[in-house]
Amino acid sequence: METLRKLYRIGVGPSSSHTMAPSRAANEFLQRYPRAAHYRVTLFASLAATGKGHLTDKAIEEAILPRSLEIVWKEGEELPLHPNGMLFEAMDDKGEKCGSWEVYSVGGGALEDRASSSTGTHIYPMTCMTDLLAYFLESGESFWGYVESCEGPEIWDFLETVWETMKKSLERGLRSEGIIPGGLGLSRRAHAILSRTMMLKNDLRSNGLIAAYAYAVSEENATKGTIVTAPTCGACGVLPAVLYYLSNTLNLSRKAILKALATAGLVGNVVKFNASISGAEVGCQGEVGTACAMAAAAATQLMGGSVRQIEYAAEMGLEHHLGLTCDPVGGLVQIPCIERNAHAATRALSCCHFALLSDGVHKISFDDVTAVMKETGQALPSLYRETSAGGLAKAYRGKGSDKNAK
């Protein structure tokens, strides 16, 4: 497994796979062929189907323009390694091709090509939860301690930056109001939810606060604000919402939050390595489901859970999102994505509470659920894997009215 620096990526929304990664790819290709007379970028499958809603073309244009550029959309065609395939081509002044690059956006802002798909710098010797749990129980090591031993003490400075970015995006989102761009007529709701929540009695406030925090980050993402992939842009609101809520409620130290981020990152890395965090590959179960597992694990650690209870909370967070489709309305990271982040955040805390009521022993392991998630995602028709061709996206197109309902 690779460093957490490749799981927690700081960047601009709305999509890690459809905007962040294509932007990086375009910049890298431009560096390889800076003197080409013309550039052509062909987008395939999911990238082509929802690229305009996700602003993929805008991200590529920002990297290459004012140079001559052509973008070709081939949503009915898929390259062999991943649904999010791209072909970059450079032409000289005679129209002859002088370079090309087939590259894939594999989720969370990561890029792979044929050369890198089987390589990479792997710094975590143990890559499944079963081995990690056995090691922790025998050695007395913690999730966060294992992260430090593999990453080095400098990981804490990185996680400090991650947490500061998460907080700033959340607090900006709570202050902001207005219409979210994209044509759906969707209004920001975080500020209103927070205002209404503060009128509730204390025992009813928790879900409202968590929802407001998740909405705040997700709405920042939808408006091209700076966020942290956790593990993706589309699921970026879940973990910050839970950590911010617990930080305020339990008066936690900064170090405790950073340790929770390390634990959450390790959980996310296990899913990323053994399955996928790409909505185009496995549906939203890989994005929001993984985010819920990460947040549940982090919360359980912050509330004093054992390593068994942490694993159990993470397992429940992923298990109860199995089969979740990725069907963004209009190809935008808005409906159902924003609301879905809020539900996953409240569910993460429920998973934490349930795990703390148990001894952490259960029949279905985290690794079992991860394998089933991958299998389920591969069985989902492409209609439900970030193409906006079915599900809620299709229902909305058929409805054709009441655009402010969500």
C-alpha positions in Angstrom: 0.0 0.0 0.0 1.1 3.5 -0.8 1.6 6.5 1.4 -1.4 8.3 2.9 -0.3 11.3 0.9 -1.8 9.6 -2.1 -5.1 9.0 -0.3 -5.6 12.4 1.3 -5.1 14.8 -1.6 -5.7 18.5 -1.2 -7.2 20.1 -4.3 -10.2 21.8 -5.9 -13.5 20.0 -6.5 -15.9 18.9 -7.6 -14.5 15.4 -8.6 -11.2 13.8 -7.8 -11.5 11.3 -10.6 -13.1 13.6 -13.2 -11.4 16.9 -12.6 -8.4 16.6 -10.3 -6.8 13.6 -12.0 -7.5 14.8 -15.6 -6.0 18.2 -14.7 -2.9 16.5 -13.4 -2.7 14.3 -16.5 -3.0 17.3 -18.8 -0.3 19.2 -17.1 2.0 16.2 -17.1 1.4 15.5 -20.8 2.0 19.2 -21.6 5.4 18.9 -19.8 6.3 15.9 -21.9 5.3 17.6 -25.2 5.5 21.4 -24.6 6.2 22.3 -28.2 3.4 20.4 -29.9 1.3 22.5 -32.4 -2.0 20.8 -31.4 -3.3 18.6 -28.6 -6.2 16.1 -28.7 -7.7 14.5 -25.6 -10.1 11.6 -26.0 -12.3 10.8 -22.9 -13.9 7.3 -22.7 -16.8 5.6 -20.9 -17.6 7.3 -17.5 -15.2 10.2 -18.1 -17.1 11.0 -21.3 -20.6 10.2 -19.9 -20.4 12.6 -17.0 -17.3 14.7 -17.8 -19.3 17.8 -18.7 -21.2 17.8 -15.5 -18.0 17.1 -13.5 -16.2 19.9 -15.5 -13.6 17.5 -16.9 -13.3 19.5 -20.1 -12.8 22.7 -18.1 -10.0 21.1 -16.0 -8.2 20.0 -19.2 -8.7 23.4 -20.9 -7.3 25.3 -17.9 -4.2 23.2 -18.2 -3.7 23.4 -22.0 -5.3 26.5 -23.4 -4.6 28.9 -25.1 -2.7 26.2 -27.0 -4.7 24.4 -29.8 -6.9 21.8 -28.2 -9.6 19.3 -29.2 -11.6 17.2 -26.8 -13.3 14.1 -28.1 -16.1 12.3 -26.1 -16.5 8.5 -26.5 -18.9 7.5 -23.7 -19.9 4.3 -25.5 -16.3 3.1 -25.7 -14.1 1.9 -22.8 -10.3 1.4 -22.6 -9.1 -1.9 -21.1 -7.8 -1.0 -17.7 -10.5 1.2 -16.2 -13.8 3.0 -17.1 -12.1 6.4 -16.6 -9.7 6.2 -19.5 -8.0 9.1 -21.4 -5.9 9.2 -24.5 -3.7 12.3 -24.9 -2.2 12.9 -28.3 0.3 15.6 -29.4 0.6 16.7 -33.1 3.3 18.7 -34.8 2.7 21.6 -37.2 2.2 19.1 -40.1 -0.6 17.3 -38.3 1.6 14.3 -37.6 1.3 12.6 -34.2 4.5 13.2 -32.2 3.4 11.6 -28.9 0.6 9.9 -27.1 -0.3 8.7 -23.6 -3.0 6.3 -22.5 -3.8 7.0 -18.9 -6.5 6.2 -16.4 -8.1 8.1 -13.5 -8.5 5.3 -11.0 -10.1 7.1 -8.1 -9.3 9.7 -5.4 -7.2 11.8 -7.9 -4.8 8.9 -8.7 -3.4 8.3 -12.2 -2.2 5.0 -13.6 -1.0 3.9 -17.0 0.2 0.6 -18.3 3.6 1.1 -16.9 2.6 2.1 -13.5 -0.5 -0.1 -12.9 1.7 -2.9 -11.5 4.3 -0.7 -9.8 4.3 2.1 -7.3 6.1 2.8 -4.0 4.5 0.5 -1.4 5.5 1.4 2.2 3.0 -0.7 4.1 4.1 -4.4 4.4 0.7 -5.5 5.6 -2.1 -4.9 3.2 -5.2 -6.6 4.7 -7.1 -6.0 7.9 -6.8 -9.6 9.1 -3.0 -9.4 9.2 -3.1 -5.9 10.7 -5.5 -6.9 13.4 -3.5 -10.0 14.3 -0.3 -7.9 14.5 -2.0 -5.3 16.7 -3.4 -7.9 19.1 0.0 -9.6 19.4 2.2 -6.6 19.6 0.0 -4.1 21.3 0.5 -1.7 18.4 -2.3 0.7 17.4 -3.6 1.7 14.0 -2.0 5.1 14.1 1.2 3.8 15.5 1.6 1.5 12.6 1.0 4.4 10.2 3.8 6.3 12.0 6.2 3.3 11.8 5.6 3.0 8.1 5.4 6.7 7.1 7.9 8.2 9.6 7.2 11.0 12.1 7.0 13.5 9.3 3.5 12.1 8.5 2.1 14.2 11.4 3.0 17.5 9.7 1.2 16.3 6.6 -1.9 15.3 8.6 -1.8 18.6 10.4 -2.1 20.3 6.9 -4.9 17.9 6.0 -6.9 18.7 9.2 -6.4 22.4 8.7 -7.7 22.2 5.2 -10.7 20.1 6.2 -11.6 22.6 9.0 -11.3 25.6 6.7 -13.5 24.0 4.0 -16.1 23.1 6.6 -16.1 26.5 8.3 -16.3 28.3 4.9 -19.2 26.0 3.9 -21.1 26.9 7.1 -20.8 30.6 6.4 -21.7 30.4 2.7 -25.2 30.7 1.2 -26.6 30.9 -2.4 -27.1 28.7 -5.4 -24.7 25.9 -6.3 -23.5 26.2 -10.0 -24.5 23.6 -12.5 -28.0 24.2 -13.5 -30.0 22.1 -11.0 -31.0 25.2 -9.0 -29.7 23.6 -5.8 -29.3 25.9 -2.9 -26.6 25.6 -0.2 -28.2 24.2 2.9 -25.4 23.9 5.5 -26.0 27.3 7.1 -29.7 26.8 7.3 -29.4 23.3 8.8 -26.9 24.6 11.4 -29.3 27.5 12.3 -32.3 25.2 12.8 -30.2 22.6 14.7 -29.2 25.2 17.3 -32.8 25.6 18.2 -33.2 21.9 19.1 -32.7 20.4 22.5 -29.2 19.1 23.2 -30.2 15.4 22.8 -31.5 16.1 19.3 -28.6 18.2 18.1 -26.0 15.7 17.2 -27.4 14.5 13.9 -28.2 18.0 12.9 -24.7 19.2 13.6 -23.1 16.3 11.8 -25.4 16.8 8.8 -24.6 20.5 8.7 -20.9 19.9 8.8 -21.1 17.2 6.0 -23.2 19.5 3.9 -20.7 22.3 4.4 -17.7 20.4 3.1 -19.7 18.7 0.2 -21.2 22.1 -0.9 -17.7 23.6 -0.9 -16.6 20.7 -3.2 -19.6 21.2 -5.5 -18.7 24.9 -5.9 -15.0 24.1 -6.7 -13.7 24.9 -3.3 -10.5 23.5 -1.9 -11.1 20.2 -0.1 -9.3 17.0 0.9 -10.2 13.7 -0.8 -11.3 11.4 2.0 -11.0 9.1 0.1 -12.6 11.1 -2.9 -14.0 14.5 -3.6 -17.5 13.0 -3.9 -17.2 11.6 -0.3 -15.1 14.4 1.1 -17.7 15.6 3.7 -18.1 12.4 5.8 -14.8 12.2 7.7 -14.4 16.0 8.4 -18.0 16.2 9.7 -17.4 13.4 12.2 -14.0 14.6 13.4 -15.2 18.2 13.7 -18.2 17.2 15.7 -16.2 15.0 18.1 -13.5 17.5 18.4 -16.0 20.1 19.7 -18.1 17.7 21.7 -15.3 15.8 23.5 -12.8 18.8 23.6 -10.2 16.6 21.9 -6.5 17.5 21.5 -5.1 18.3 18.1 -2.9 15.2 18.4 -5.9 13.0 19.0 -7.5 14.2 15.8 -4.3 13.6 13.8 -4.1 10.1 15.2 -7.7 9.5 14.2 -6.9 10.8 10.7 -4.0 8.3 10.5 -6.3 5.4 11.5 -9.0 6.5 9.1 -6.4 6.7 6.3 -5.1 3.2 7.0 -8.7 1.9 6.7 -9.2 3.8 3.4 -5.9 2.5 2.1 -6.9 -1.1 2.7 -10.0 -0.6 0.7 -8.2 1.2 -2.1 -5.5 -1.5 -2.3 -7.8 -4.5 -2.2 -10.9 -3.2 -4.0 -11.5 0.3 -5.3 -12.5 3.8 -4.2 -13.6 4.7 -7.8 -17.3 5.3 -8.3 -16.8 4.5 -12.0 -15.4 1.1 -11.1 -17.5 -0.1 -8.1 -20.3 2.5 -7.6 -20.7 4.9 -4.6 -20.2 2.0 -2.2 -16.5 2.5 -2.9 -16.6 6.2 -2.3 -19.2 7.0 0.4 -19.0 3.5 1.8 -15.3 3.7 2.3 -15.6 7.2 3.8 -18.2 5.9 6.3 -15.8 3.1 7.3 -12.9 5.5 7.7 -15.0 7.9 9.8 -16.5 5.1 11.9 -13.0 3.8 12.7 -11.7 7.2 13.6 -14.7 7.9 15.9 -14.3 4.6 17.7 -10.6 5.3 18.4 -11.4 8.8 19.6 -14.1 7.3 22.0 -11.7 4.8 23.5 -12.4 1.7 21.4 -10.1 -1.3 21.2 -8.5 -2.3 17.9 -11.2 -5.0 17.6 -13.9 -2.4 18.0 -12.3 -0.1 15.6 -12.2 -2.8 12.9 -15.8 -3.7 13.7 -17.0 -0.1 13.3 -15.2 0.1 10.0 -16.7 -3.2 8.8 -20.2 -2.0 9.6 -19.6 1.3 7.9 -18.7 -0.4 4.6 -21.1 -3.4 4.9 -24.2 -1.3 5.2 -23.3 0.7 2.0 -22.9 -2.5 -0.1 -24.6 -2.1 -3.5 -24.8 1.7 -3.3 -24.9 3.0 -6.9 -23.2 6.0 -8.3 -25.9 7.8 -10.4 -25.2 11.6 -10.1 -28.0 13.7 -11.5 -26.7 15.7 -14.5 -23.2 14.3 -13.9 -22.9 16.8 -11.1 -21.5 16.0 -7.6 -24.7 17.4 -6.1 -27.7 15.0 -6.1 -27.6 12.6 -4.3 -23.9 13.1 -3.4 -24.2 16.0 -0.9 -27.1 14.6 1.1 -25.5 11.1 0.9 -22.4 12.5 2.7 -24.6 13.7 5.6 -26.3 10.3 5.9 -23.0 8.5 5.8 -21.5 10.8 8.5 -24.4 10.1 10.9 -24.2 6.4 10.2 -20.5 6.4 10.9 -21.2 7.6 14.4 -23.9 5.0 14.8 -21.5 2.3 13.8 -19.0 3.6 16.3 -21.6 3.5 19.1 -22.7 0.0 18.1 -19.1 -1.2 18.1 -18.5 0.3 21.5 -21.5 -1.6 22.9 -19.9 -4.9 21.7 -16.6 -6.7 22.4 -15.6 -6.2 18.8 -15.9 -9.9 17.9 -18.1 -10.6 14.8 -18.6 -13.1 12.1 -18.0 -11.1 8.9 -14.5 -9.5 8.7 -13.6 -6.2 7.2 -11.6 -8.0 4.5 -14.7 -10.1 3.7 -16.8 -7.0 3.2 -14.1 -5.4 1.1 -14.0 -8.4 -1.2 -17.7 -8.4 -1.5 -17.8 -4.7 -2.2 -15.4 -5.2 -5.1 -17.4 -8.2 -6.4 -20.7 -6.3 -6.1 -19.2 -3.2 -7.9 -18.0 -5.3 -10.8 -21.5 -6.9 -11.0 -23.2 -3.5 -11.2 -24.3 -2.5 -14.7 -22.4 0.5 -16.0 -25.7 2.4 -15.7 -25.0 2.6 -12.0 -21.3 3.3 -12.1 -20.9 7.1 -12.6 -22.4 7.3 -16.1 -25.6 9.1 -15.1 -27.4 6.7 -17.5 -29.6 5.1 -15.0 -30.9 5.3 -11.4 -31.6 8.6 -9.9 -30.1 10.5 -12.8 -32.5 8.8 -15.2 -35.5 9.4 -12.8 -34.7 13.1 -12.6 -34.5 13.4 -16.4 -37.8 11.7 -16.8 -39.4 13.9 -14.2 -38.4 17.1 -15.8 -39.8 19.4 -13.1 -39.5 20.5 -9.5 -35.7 21.0 -9.8 -35.4 22.4 -6.3 -36.8 19.3 -4.6 -33.5 18.1 -3.2 
